[in-house]
């Protein structure tokens, strides 16, 4: 892949052979940002588990102390009093059959997170095949299937993120924006890593944190010393 001049200049600031400690990595990330816009900072964490086995799944959600820097649009499937509660809590879209219909007929996806009350999951299941691949299917483990819709919306708007393994046993999640600076990025990153370490499956053997890389949307990756994180 051909890289631009700006990228190559910034890449010189990162030693690809070095595993940086968390402080240095979080200080380096804003320096290697290459875009004019406020880039998202992402963590890519390779785990020593096998996601093909149900007892080695790693999935959950955590509220980042400084949020993600992104405005999150929340869609809630609820009815009656719970629908009113969702609207009052600041949900962007609230509905039932009408929203299922809109998604099916218009291929409408102007939302980032889906929350549903348990009694609505039969209805939501009808669009599971389109929500699932986009990572939008509500899930009790992530706190998005709940009767407490107000709390779910509040957490999501405050910066709650969901983490889960992909097929290659890597978790990809945003931990903030370049403009957050070193301290806020470090707080968010450590909160995420603490949650992932706590979520280690009992069936996982050997090294749990295989590799950890921080990167901006357009910039080079910075390798973090995984052994130091789990100390």
C-alpha positions in Angstrom: 0.0 0.0 0.0 1.5 3.4 -1.1 1.7 5.8 1.8 1.6 9.6 1.5 4.5 11.9 2.4 2.9 13.1 5.6 2.3 9.6 6.8 5.9 8.6 6.1 7.2 11.7 8.0 5.1 10.8 11.1 6.0 7.2 10.9 9.6 8.2 11.5 8.6 9.2 15.1 7.6 5.6 15.8 10.2 2.8 16.3 8.4 -0.3 15.0 10.7 -2.6 17.0 9.9 -0.9 20.3 7.1 -1.9 22.7 6.2 1.4 24.4 4.9 1.8 27.9 1.3 3.2 28.2 2.4 6.8 29.1 4.8 7.1 26.2 2.4 5.5 23.7 -0.5 7.9 24.7 1.9 10.8 24.4 3.1 9.7 21.0 -0.3 9.1 19.5 -1.3 12.8 19.1 2.1 13.5 17.6 1.7 11.0 14.8 -1.8 12.1 13.8 -1.6 13.0 10.1 -5.1 14.3 9.2 -6.5 17.8 9.4 -9.6 16.5 11.2 -9.7 15.3 14.9 -8.8 11.7 14.3 -10.3 8.8 16.4 -7.7 6.9 18.5 -8.3 3.1 18.3 -6.9 0.2 20.3 -6.4 -3.1 18.6 -5.9 -6.0 21.1 -4.9 -9.5 20.0 -5.9 -12.1 22.7 -4.5 -15.6 23.3 -7.9 -17.2 23.0 -9.8 -19.0 20.3 -13.1 -17.3 19.5 -14.5 -20.4 17.8 -15.0 -21.9 21.3 -18.0 -20.5 23.3 -16.0 -20.7 26.6 -13.3 -18.5 25.2 -15.5 -15.6 24.0 -14.5 -12.2 25.3 -17.3 -9.6 25.1 -18.6 -6.8 27.3 -19.0 -3.1 27.6 -17.3 -0.4 29.6 -17.9 3.3 30.1 -14.8 5.3 29.2 -14.2 8.1 31.8 -13.8 10.8 29.2 -16.2 9.4 26.6 -15.3 8.7 23.0 -15.5 12.2 21.6 -18.2 11.1 19.3 -21.9 12.0 19.4 -23.7 8.6 19.6 -27.2 8.2 18.1 -29.3 5.7 20.1 -32.3 3.8 18.7 -34.5 2.1 21.3 -37.1 -0.6 20.7 -39.7 -0.2 23.5 -43.4 0.5 23.9 -45.8 2.3 26.3 -44.1 3.5 29.5 -40.7 2.3 28.5 -40.9 4.2 25.2 -41.7 7.4 27.2 -38.8 6.7 29.5 -36.5 6.3 26.5 -37.6 9.5 25.0 -37.2 11.4 28.3 -33.7 9.9 28.7 -32.6 11.4 25.3 -32.9 8.5 22.9 -32.7 9.7 19.3 -35.2 7.2 17.9 -37.9 5.2 19.8 -40.4 2.8 18.3 -41.4 -0.8 17.6 -42.8 -2.3 14.4 -42.5 1.1 12.7 -38.7 1.1 13.1 -38.4 -2.5 12.0 -40.4 -1.7 8.9 -38.2 1.4 8.2 -35.0 -0.6 8.5 -36.4 -3.4 6.3 -37.9 -1.3 3.6 -35.6 1.7 3.5 -32.3 0.1 4.5 -32.2 2.8 7.1 -29.2 2.8 9.5 -28.9 6.4 10.8 -28.0 5.2 14.3 -25.0 3.9 16.2 -26.3 1.8 19.0 -29.6 -0.2 19.5 -31.2 -0.8 22.9 -34.2 -3.0 23.4 -36.4 -4.1 26.3 -36.5 -7.9 26.7 -40.1 -8.1 25.5 -39.1 -6.5 22.2 -36.4 -9.0 21.3 -38.8 -11.2 19.4 -39.6 -8.3 17.1 -35.9 -7.2 16.9 -35.0 -10.8 15.9 -36.8 -10.2 12.6 -34.0 -7.9 11.6 -31.2 -9.8 13.3 -29.7 -10.8 10.0 -29.1 -7.1 9.1 -28.3 -5.8 12.6 -25.9 -8.7 13.5 -23.2 -8.2 10.8 -23.1 -4.4 11.5 -22.5 -5.1 15.2 -25.9 -3.5 16.1 -27.8 -6.4 17.6 -28.8 -5.7 21.2 -27.2 -8.0 23.7 -27.7 -8.5 27.5 -23.9 -8.8 28.0 -23.4 -5.4 26.5 -26.2 -4.0 28.6 -28.3 -3.2 25.5 -31.1 -5.6 26.3 -32.5 -4.2 29.5 -35.6 -2.9 31.3 -33.6 0.1 32.6 -33.5 1.9 29.2 -32.8 5.3 30.8 -29.6 4.0 32.4 -28.5 2.3 29.2 -29.0 5.5 27.2 -27.3 7.6 29.8 -24.2 5.2 29.8 -24.0 5.1 26.0 -24.2 8.9 25.7 -21.6 9.2 28.4 -19.1 7.1 26.4 -20.0 3.4 26.9 -18.3 1.2 24.3 -18.8 -2.4 23.5 -15.8 -4.7 23.0 -15.9 -8.1 21.4 -13.5 -10.5 19.6 -13.5 -10.7 15.8 -12.8 -13.9 14.0 -9.1 -13.4 14.2 -9.2 -13.0 18.0 -8.7 -9.3 17.9 -10.7 -6.6 19.7 -11.0 -3.2 17.8 -12.3 -0.3 19.8 -12.2 3.5 19.9 -10.6 5.0 23.0 -11.1 8.7 22.2 -9.9 11.5 19.9 -6.4 12.9 19.2 -7.5 16.2 20.8 -8.0 14.4 24.2 -4.3 14.5 24.7 -2.1 12.1 26.7 -3.8 12.0 30.1 -7.4 11.5 28.9 -6.3 8.9 26.4 -4.4 7.1 29.1 -7.4 7.1 31.5 -9.7 5.7 28.7 -7.2 3.1 27.6 -6.5 1.9 31.1 -10.2 1.6 31.9 -10.7 -0.5 28.7 -7.7 -2.7 29.4 -8.8 -3.3 33.0 -12.2 -4.5 31.7 -10.7 -6.8 29.1 -8.3 -8.3 31.6 -11.2 -8.9 34.1 -13.1 -10.6 31.3 -10.4 -13.2 30.7 -12.2 -16.6 30.2 -11.3 -19.4 32.7 -10.6 -21.6 29.6 -7.9 -19.2 28.2 -4.4 -20.8 28.5 -1.0 -19.2 28.0 -0.4 -15.5 27.3 -3.7 -13.7 27.4 -2.6 -10.3 25.9 -0.7 -11.2 22.8 -0.3 -7.7 21.3 -1.7 -4.3 21.8 -1.5 -1.4 19.3 -2.8 2.1 19.5 -3.4 4.0 16.3 -5.2 7.0 14.9 -7.6 6.8 11.9 -4.9 7.8 9.4 -1.6 7.5 11.3 0.9 4.8 12.0 0.4 2.2 14.8 2.2 2.4 18.2 2.9 -0.9 19.8 2.2 -1.0 23.6 4.1 -3.3 26.0 1.3 -5.8 26.8 3.3 -7.5 29.6 3.4 -4.1 31.5 -0.4 -3.6 31.1 -1.4 -6.8 32.9 1.1 -6.3 35.8 
